[in-house]
Amino acid sequence: MPNDMKSQFLINLSDRFGKLEKIGDSQSLYRISGSNVQIYIRYSKTHNRRFTFYGLRQKDIQLLEGNPSVICFLWDGQIEPLLIPYADYEDVFQTTTPADDGQYKVQIILSEDATELYIARMGRFNVDGFYGWDQIGKLIDSTNWVKIPDLSHSQIQTILGSIGNTQNLDVWIPPIDRVKLDWDLAQRFSPKDSLPYGFERVSNIISEIDVIWLQKGSNEIRALYEIEHSTPIYSGLLRFNDIHLIAPDLKPRFSIVAYNERRSLFIRQLNRPTFKASGLGDLCTFFDYKDVYSWYQRITGR
């Protein structure tokens, strides 16, 4: 890791939260003095302006277990640090194995409208809600955690639509669901009245997708979201798989949206042979309700 980036991050961290202590023999693992909060720092160059590559040592990851911890991902040109709570991904790391060199291979995938964490053999996860120093503050003082309301399927549809609209994207929501959108929760927007041209072969499937983001004024589909509030995650994956098989040139971001407790189920289902064979496993992201809500708060200030 370039000394200047790591040094500047550590200076900022110390200025904000106090003295730091190194943990074990790791050169990248620190504890905030007077607390149990741990920060694991990793750096990567950006490749093609979109991809970063990291190795997370298994022995370092094991030291995070049982403590309030974040994994900090740094890269060139970054405005805010990406600080991902380890507890949200502990079950993911516990159900996979590191590479032969003892490291978990992960990437941060950057696009115009999303940031995703890719963990080799496990899948992609939206992490837009984890930018900013407040992720550490929340761990230090649990009373600072944002209270996530008990959100319904329709409210998540509303929030996802609002995020897309805020990013100047067109938004499709099935007409039957539009009367249920919660305008007390988000600023009102107008969903598109029709699906884009060119997808007639999959129109019967796409029309039922919970939320679709499209490039403003064009037929380019940017992202598809299936909200699995209580319905089987497998059904959403099958719908995505059908779209992917029928229209393989269509490569949007597929996202299953559910409570964090269903993340392990998502991983098991996505690792079925049928999804591995189709390639859906490399395209589909898990998006936690909490992450949706945090992302919405961050970009709207609500």
N, C-alpha and C positions, 0 to 999 in steps of 0.2 A: 504494500500500500504506500503510495507517495507520502513522505513524511509531512509535507505541507498541508495536505487535505486532512489527514488524521490529526495533526497537531492543532489545526484551526478548529476542528470539530470538538476536540477535547477541551480547548480553551473556552469555547462557547458553552460547552456542557458544564464545566466547572464554574463559570461565571453565573450560570443560571441556577445551578442546583448544589453547589458546594464542592468540597474536596472529594477527589476520586482515589480509589484504591485498586490496584491491579489484583486479579484473581488467578491463582495457580501459576503455571508456567506459560500461559497464553499471552501473546503480545497484543491481543485484540479484545480481551474481556476485562471489564471494569465494574466496580461497585461504587455507588454513591455513598460516601461515608455517613454513618449514622442511620442508614437504612439498609434494607435487603434488596434494593433495586439494582439490577444488573443490566449492563449494556454490552452487547456483542457487536463489534464494529467490523464491517466488511466493505471493501472498495473494489470497483471495477471500472475499466474504461468502457466507453460506449462504442458499439459496433454498428455501422450503418445508421447511426443516430437513433436506433430503436432497441437494441439488445445490450444487456450487460450479463456478465457471467461471474458466478461466485462459487467458491468451495467453502462449505461449512464443516469444520472438523467435528466428527462425532464426539470426541472427548470434550470439546467446548460446549456442544449442544447439551450433553449430559449434565454439565455444571449449571445449566439454566433451569433444570427441572426442579420443581418445588419452590421456586423463588419468583417474585414479580420481576419479569425480565422482558427486554425488547431486543430484537435484532435490528441493527441500524445498517441500512444499505446506502452507500455513498457512490456517486459517479460524477464525472466531469460535467460542469454546467448546471448542477442541481441547485434549485432555489431554496428548498426546504429539505431537511433530512427525512428519509422514509424510515419510520420507527414502528416495526411490526411487533405487537405483543406475542411473545413466544407461546403463552397459554392457549392462544387461538389456534395454534398449529402443532401443539405437542402431540396430539393423537396422530397427525399426519406423519411426523418424523418417527413415531414409535411403530408405525405399520409399514415402514419401508426400511431398506438397508442402504448404507453408504456404498460408494464405489470402492474399488480395490485399494485406493490410496487413503481410505478412512474418512472421506469427505462426502457430504451430501452435495450433489450438483444442482444448483438453482440458477434461475435467471430472473431479472426484472425486464419485462417487455413494455416498452413505452409506445403509446400512440397518442393521437391528438385528443382523444376523449376518454382515455382510461390508462391506468397503470395496473399491470398484472404480475403476480408472482408465479413462476413456473417451477415446480419441484419435480425433478426427473422421476418418471414412472408413476407419479401420483396425480399430476394434472395442474391446471391453471386456476388461480384464485385472485379475485379482484381485491386490490389493496389501496384504493383511492382514499379510503377513510383514515389512513395512517400517516399522512404527511403532517409534519409540525411537531414542535417541542412539547406540546401539551400531552402527547402520549406518555411522556415520562412523568409529568406532573400528576397525571391521573393515577399512575402507579404509586407515587410517593404519598399522595393523599387520596385515599379511596373515596372520600366524600366529594371529590372533584369529578368523579366519573359522570358523564352525561347519562341521564336517565333515559333509557329507551322505552317508549310507550309500548303497550301491547298492540301491535299493529296487525291489521287484517290484510287479507289478500288484496282487496280493493285499495287500501291505503298505500300498500307497497307499489301497486300499479300507478297510483297518483304521484308518488314521490319519484319513481323512475321516469315517468313521463315529464315531470317538472325538471328533473336534472337534464334530460335530453333537450327540452325546450330552452333552458337556460344556456345551453351550449350551442344554441342556434341550429338545432337539428329539427327535422320534421319527425313527428311521433305518430305511430299507429297503435291504437288500442281497439280491440274488437267492439263493434257497435253495441253489442248486448251488455258490455261491461261499463260503458261510458256513463250511464245513469247512476252508477254506484261510486264514481270517483268522489273523493273527499276534498272539496274546495276550501274547507276550513283548515286543512293541513298544508296546502300549497297554493301558490298563485295559479289562477285559472289559465289554461292554455287550450288551444283548439286542435284536437287530434285530426290527422288527415282523413278525408272522406273516402279515399280509395287507395288500394295497394298499388305499388309501382308496376309499370309495364315490364314485360320480359320474364315474368316468373309464373306464367300460366300453368306450367307443368306441376307446380307445387302450390298453387294459389289456395287450394282447399285446406292445406296444412298451414301455410303461412297466415291465413286469415284468422286462425284460432290462437296464434301466438299472443301471449299476454301483453307484451310491450315490444315494439320494434322502433329502433332509431334509424332514420334515413338521412343521407346528405341533403341539406336544404335545397329544394328545387330540382332534385335529380331522382333517378331510380336506384341509386346506390344504397344498398342496405348496409348499415354500419354495425348494428348489434341487434341480437334477438334475446329476449328474456322470458323464461318460463318460471312463474312463481309457484313453487310447490309448498303451499301453506300446510295442507294436510293430505293432499293427493300423493300417490306414489311418485318418487323421483324417477323411477324407471320409465314412466309414461312420458315425462318431458324429454328424457334422453332419446326415447324411441322417435318422438316427433322430430327432434333435431337430426337424428340419424337418417330419417326418411328424406328430409330436406337436403342433407349433405350428399346422400347417395343419388338422388334424382337430379340435383343441380350441383355437381362437384366444383364447378367454377365459381360458385357463390361461396365466398370465404369470409363471412362476417364473424363477429365475436358471438359465440353461443354461450349463454350464461343461465345456469340453474340458480334460482334465488330461493333461499329457505333459512330457517333458524339454524344457528351454529350447531345445535345438537344433531343436525342431519348431515353434517359434513362427512362423517365417517361412512354413512350410508351412500352418499354421493360417490366417494372414492371407490367403495366396493362395487357399486353398479357400473361406474365408468370403466372399471378394469375388467369387465366381462369381455370374453373373446370377441363377441360381435362388434363392440365399439372399438376395440383395439384394431381389429381387421379393417374396419371402415376408415380409421384415422380420426374419428370423432374425439378420441381421448386427447389428441394434441390440440384440439380447437375449443374444447368446452371448459368453461370457468365456473367455479362455485362462488356465489356472492351471498354473504351473510346479511340478514336483516339489519343487524347493527352497523355493518359497513355501509349499507345503503343509506341509513339514517344519518350516519356521521358524514358521509360524502355530501348529502343534501345540505346539512347544516354548514359545512365548510364553504360551499360555493354560493349559498344564498344568504348566509349570516342570520338565518332564522333560529 
